[in-house]
Structure formats: C-alpha cells, structure tokens
Amino acid sequence: MHNSDISNLIISKNIHLESIIEEDARPFLSAYKNYELELYNVDISVKYAKMSEDVLRSQYSKLFLLNKQSERKYSILISNNTNPKKTIFKDLDFDEKKGGFGHELNHTLQYSKKNNRELLGFSLAYILNRFIFSNIPLIGKYAKKYVIRIERRTDEGTIRKGLGHELARWANYFVNKSSIENNTYSETYLSPDVINKLLNHGFVENKPF
C-alpha cells in the first residue's frame, strides 16, 4: 500500500500491509495500537485471501517449526469474498472491522507466547477438534466445546485490551445484520449482549472474568 497518510500511522517495521486499501488498513492499525507494547517486535502481514468460511483469520507460518519463536511470522487474512450470499468485509463499518481485527490480534498474541512445542500441540488439538472430531457422533459435542472455549477466551482477551465496544459491534453485525452467520455466531463466540453485560460490570484489562 502506497498511501503516505497510512504509512505515517505504521509504528512498527514488522507490520506489513500487503495492498490493503485505506478503509481496511485504518481499523487494523487502530486495533493494533491496543497491542503495540506486546506485538511491536512480532512480524505480522495483513493481506486479502480467498476463504470459504472465515471473514478474518489469524495464522502463523506453516513452517513455524523451522524457526525460533522470536522469528516466527504471522498473517491476518481478510476474506476477499464478493458473493452476496456470504459476508462481504467491505460492508462492515470502521468499528465492526476494528472489533474483528482486535479478536484476530488477540489470537496472534496468544500464538506468539507459545514455544514451538506448545504451538504444535495447540495446532493439532484445534484442527482435530474443529474439523474432524466435531463431526463424529458422541465426541462431537466435546470437540465443539474445546473450540468454543478457545474463541470465547479470545473474545475475553480482546475486551481486556480495551476493544470491548468494538467487539460488540463486530458480534452484533453477525447476530443481527448478516443473513448468513446469524444462526450460529453466538454458539461459538460471545454474543453482543454478553459482551455488553461484561462491559457494564467492569470487565476490563487485568480484571478476572
């Protein structure tokens, strides 16, 4: 991205915005400010990608076992979907996008704190539970609970980083605006009502659930 105004907002040489338009770069950088102290030296690329399910996704290099923990590279992928039957990222407003980026940056923060052995164990457990075990009778409900626990803890971490109001906007979009995900979003993530209740009860950074 060549917009000089946006470039002036990038405060870490480890942030790479790969052809990201200003309407998406600004909410990302705004969310990143809440993670700056912990992620300043973490290499993060933001880019568009074709994704069949997720609207946003945080991931680490598939070759992470070949690198030291401190040298690991991460990506935040933005769905470039234009199918009106699915969520189109550009349809979201600034705060909705910022809340989504805040959630994904919290995933990145969690990954960055794991050593290679811990990250490998997490990867295997998440993939098996989300894509394989969840479809097997009897054990499926336990696998789904594992994924739910991961995602809701990430939501809680996002709120602790001061992005609760934006996360509520993000969740509200999928629950009340989107015709695609509104039947399943709150089954996995914190609903906007739950997020707002946590905020109203003083659930903020460094305070327990």
Residue pairs with C-beta under 8 A, 6 or more apart in sequence:
1 7
1 17
1 18
1 19
1 20
1 21
1 22
1 25
3 22
3 25
5 22
6 17
6 22
6 25
6 26
6 29
9 25
9 26
9 29
10 17
10 29
11 33
11 36
11 40
12 36
12 39
12 40
12 41
14 40
14 41
14 42
14 43
14 44
15 29
15 32
15 44
15 46
16 43
16 44
16 45
16 46
17 25
17 28
17 46
18 45
18 46
18 47
18 48
19 47
19 48
20 28
20 46
20 47
20 48
20 78
23 90
24 46
24 78
24 89
24 90
24 97
25 46
26 94
27 94
27 95
27 97
27 98
27 101
28 46
28 76
28 97
28 98
28 101
30 94
30 98
31 98
31 99
31 101
31 102
31 105
31 163
31 166
32 39
32 101
32 105
34 102
34 105
34 161
34 162
34 163
35 105
35 106
35 108
35 109
35 161
38 109
38 112
39 105
39 108
39 109
39 112
41 70
42 72
42 74
42 108
42 112
43 72
43 73
43 74
44 73
44 74
44 75
44 76
44 108
45 73
45 74
45 75
45 76
46 75
46 76
46 78
47 75
47 76
47 77
47 78
48 77
48 78
48 79
48 80
49 57
49 77
49 78
49 79
49 80
50 79
50 80
50 81
51 57
51 77
51 79
51 81
54 77
54 79
55 78
55 79
55 81
55 87
55 89
55 100
56 76
56 77
56 78
56 79
56 89
56 100
56 101
56 103
56 104
57 76
57 77
57 104
58 74
58 75
58 76
58 77
58 104
58 105
58 107
58 108
58 111
59 74
59 75
59 77
60 72
60 73
60 74
60 75
60 111
60 119
61 67
61 72
61 73
61 74
61 75
64 72
64 116
64 119
65 116
65 120
67 73
69 112
69 114
69 115
69 116
72 111
72 112
74 108
74 111
74 112
76 101
76 104
76 105
76 108
78 89
79 87
79 89
80 89
81 87
81 88
81 89
82 88
85 180
86 180
87 174
87 178
87 180
87 181
89 97
92 100
92 170
92 173
93 169
95 165
95 166
95 169
95 170
96 166
96 169
96 170
96 172
96 173
97 170
98 163
98 166
98 169
98 170
99 158
99 163
99 165
99 166
99 167
99 168
99 169
99 170
99 171
100 170
102 158
102 161
102 163
102 166
102 167
102 170
103 154
103 155
103 158
103 167
103 170
105 158
105 161
106 154
106 157
106 158
106 161
107 154
109 157
110 154
110 157
111 119
111 122
114 122
125 146
126 146
126 147
126 150
128 143
129 143
129 144
129 146
129 147
130 143
130 147
132 143
133 139
133 140
133 142
133 143
134 140
134 143
134 144
134 147
136 143
147 188
148 187
148 188
151 188
151 189
152 188
152 189
152 190
155 167
155 189
155 190
155 195
156 190
156 198
156 203
156 209
158 164
158 167
159 167
159 195
159 198
159 199
159 203
159 204
160 203
160 204
160 205
160 206
160 207
161 205
162 204
162 205
164 195
164 198
164 199
164 203
164 204
165 199
167 190
167 195
168 192
168 195
168 196
168 199
169 192
171 185
171 186
171 189
171 190
171 191
171 192
171 195
172 192
174 181
174 182
174 185
175 182
175 185
175 186
175 191
175 192
176 182
176 192
178 185
185 191
190 198
198 209
203 209
